[in-house]
Amino acid sequence: MPVKKVVKRKPGRPKKNTEEKLPALSRDNSFQIIDINKAIELRVKGLTYQEIAEYFGCTPQAVNQRLQPFMIDPDLQVFKDNRSEIFANIQWQLLKSIDKKDIKRTPVTSRITGAAILYDKERLETDKSTSNVHLYHDLSRDVTDLDRELKVLGEALGEDVIDGEYEDVDE
């Protein structure tokens, strides 16, 4: 009696094949290749699944199955238009759910990191980001340098300069 070869399968669901060209069942139950890039291009141009299926010689269901991972969710634009409000609401819900016991149970490094992140986000919201502070520092240094140069030039011309204003020495 012949011995059957046992093929071990890995547990879990099989991985989705996301290669550019995938086999699809045709109308006569044979397999046809669907070029995903071409199928996406045709779909973006407005062709229906039926028309794309006719192009590749397969079923509309096969086209739908192959394109499903690449299609944009219609709610995406709504999300993008309201992203800041959605994130603000999620942030508020998360912060409301934290009580003093939660904070005390959290490791110190996580508390410090969380506080630092919230502080950074607050600064961004109030237009006080780190880059703005750096810019302010550079500008204030430049103004100080300019005031110093102005005073030197004013003295060379025989004028006193006080806080960026000229005062004529002769008066």
C-alpha positions as CSV (number, residue, x, y, z in Angstrom):
1,M,0.0,0.0,0.0
2,P,1.4,3.4,-1.0
3,V,2.3,5.8,1.9
4,K,0.6,9.2,1.8
5,K,2.9,12.2,2.2
6,V,1.7,14.5,5.0
7,V,2.1,18.1,4.2
8,K,2.2,20.3,7.3
9,R,0.4,23.6,7.1
10,K,1.4,26.7,9.1
11,P,-1.3,27.7,11.5
12,G,-3.4,30.7,10.8
13,R,-4.9,32.3,7.7
14,P,-3.0,32.1,4.5
15,K,-1.2,35.4,3.6
16,K,-2.9,37.5,0.9
17,N,-1.0,37.6,-2.3
18,T,-0.3,41.2,-3.2
19,E,1.9,40.6,-6.1
20,E,1.4,42.8,-9.2
21,K,0.0,39.9,-11.3
22,L,-2.5,37.5,-9.6
23,P,-4.4,34.6,-10.9
24,A,-8.2,34.9,-11.1
25,L,-10.8,32.5,-12.0
26,S,-12.1,32.9,-15.5
27,R,-15.7,32.2,-16.7
28,D,-14.6,28.8,-17.9
29,N,-13.1,27.9,-14.5
30,S,-9.6,28.3,-15.7
31,F,-7.2,30.8,-14.2
32,Q,-6.4,34.1,-15.8
33,I,-3.8,36.6,-14.7
34,I,-4.9,40.0,-13.5
35,D,-2.3,42.8,-13.8
36,I,-3.2,44.7,-10.6
37,N,-1.6,48.0,-11.8
38,K,-3.6,47.8,-15.1
39,A,-6.8,46.9,-13.2
40,I,-6.3,49.8,-10.8
41,E,-5.6,52.1,-13.8
42,L,-8.9,51.0,-15.5
43,R,-10.9,51.4,-12.3
44,V,-9.5,54.9,-11.7
45,K,-10.6,55.7,-15.3
46,G,-14.1,54.8,-14.3
47,L,-14.5,51.3,-15.8
48,T,-16.9,49.0,-13.9
49,Y,-15.8,45.6,-12.5
50,Q,-17.8,44.0,-15.3
51,E,-15.8,46.0,-17.9
52,I,-12.5,45.2,-16.2
53,A,-13.4,41.5,-16.0
54,E,-14.2,41.5,-19.8
55,Y,-10.8,43.1,-20.4
56,F,-9.0,40.3,-18.4
57,G,-11.3,37.5,-19.3
58,C,-12.4,36.7,-15.8
59,T,-15.4,37.3,-13.5
60,P,-16.3,40.6,-12.0
61,Q,-16.1,38.9,-8.6
62,A,-12.5,38.0,-9.3
63,V,-11.7,41.6,-10.2
64,N,-13.5,42.9,-7.0
65,Q,-11.5,40.4,-4.9
66,R,-8.2,41.4,-6.4
67,L,-8.8,45.2,-6.2
68,Q,-10.4,45.2,-2.7
69,P,-7.1,45.7,-0.8
70,F,-6.2,48.6,-3.1
71,M,-9.4,50.6,-3.1
72,I,-9.8,53.8,-1.1
73,D,-12.5,53.8,1.5
74,P,-15.2,56.3,0.6
75,D,-15.2,57.6,4.1
76,L,-11.6,58.6,3.9
77,Q,-12.3,62.1,2.6
78,V,-14.8,62.8,5.4
79,F,-12.1,61.7,7.9
80,K,-9.4,63.9,6.2
81,D,-11.8,66.9,6.3
82,N,-12.5,66.4,10.0
83,R,-9.2,64.9,11.2
84,S,-8.3,67.5,13.8
85,E,-11.8,67.3,15.4
86,I,-11.7,63.5,15.3
87,F,-8.3,63.4,16.9
88,A,-9.2,66.1,19.5
89,N,-12.3,64.0,20.4
90,I,-10.2,60.8,20.8
91,Q,-7.6,62.6,22.8
92,W,-10.3,64.0,25.1
93,Q,-11.9,60.6,25.5
94,L,-8.5,59.0,26.4
95,L,-7.6,61.8,28.8
96,K,-11.0,61.6,30.5
97,S,-10.6,57.8,31.0
98,I,-7.4,58.2,33.0
99,D,-7.7,58.6,36.8
100,K,-5.2,59.1,39.5
101,K,-4.9,55.4,40.1
102,D,-4.0,54.9,36.5
103,I,-1.3,57.6,36.7
104,K,0.2,56.1,39.9
105,R,0.3,52.6,38.4
106,T,2.2,53.9,35.3
107,P,6.0,53.7,35.4
108,V,7.7,57.0,36.1
109,T,9.5,57.0,32.7
110,S,6.1,56.6,30.9
111,R,4.6,59.4,33.0
112,I,7.5,61.7,32.2
113,T,7.3,60.8,28.5
114,G,3.6,61.3,28.4
115,A,3.9,64.7,30.1
116,A,6.6,65.7,27.6
117,I,4.6,64.7,24.6
118,L,1.5,66.5,25.9
119,Y,3.6,69.6,26.6
120,D,5.1,69.5,23.0
121,K,1.6,69.1,21.5
122,E,0.3,72.1,23.6
123,R,3.2,74.2,22.3
124,L,2.4,73.3,18.8
125,E,-1.3,74.1,19.3
126,T,-0.3,77.6,20.7
127,D,2.3,78.3,18.0
128,K,5.1,78.0,20.5
129,S,6.9,75.0,18.9
130,T,10.6,74.4,19.5
131,S,11.4,75.7,16.0
132,N,9.5,78.9,16.9
133,V,11.5,79.3,20.1
134,H,14.7,78.7,18.1
135,L,13.6,81.4,15.6
136,Y,12.8,83.8,18.4
137,H,16.2,83.2,20.0
138,D,17.9,83.9,16.6
139,L,15.9,87.0,16.0
140,S,16.5,88.4,19.5
141,R,20.3,87.8,19.1
142,D,20.2,89.5,15.7
143,V,18.4,92.5,17.1
144,T,21.0,92.7,19.9
145,D,23.8,92.6,17.4
146,L,22.1,95.2,15.2
147,D,21.6,97.5,18.3
148,R,25.3,97.2,19.1
149,E,26.4,98.0,15.5
150,L,23.9,100.9,15.4
151,K,25.5,102.3,18.6
152,V,29.0,102.0,17.2
153,L,28.0,103.7,13.9
154,G,26.1,106.4,15.7
155,E,29.2,107.2,17.9
156,A,31.3,107.3,14.8
157,L,29.0,109.8,13.3
158,G,28.9,111.8,16.5
159,E,25.4,110.8,17.5
160,D,24.2,109.0,20.6
161,V,21.9,106.0,20.0
162,I,19.7,104.9,22.9
163,D,17.4,101.9,22.4
164,G,17.6,102.1,18.7
165,E,16.7,105.8,18.5
166,Y,19.1,108.5,17.4
167,E,19.8,111.5,19.6
168,D,21.9,114.3,18.2
169,V,24.9,115.1,20.4
170,D,25.0,118.7,19.3
171,E,21.5,119.6,20.7
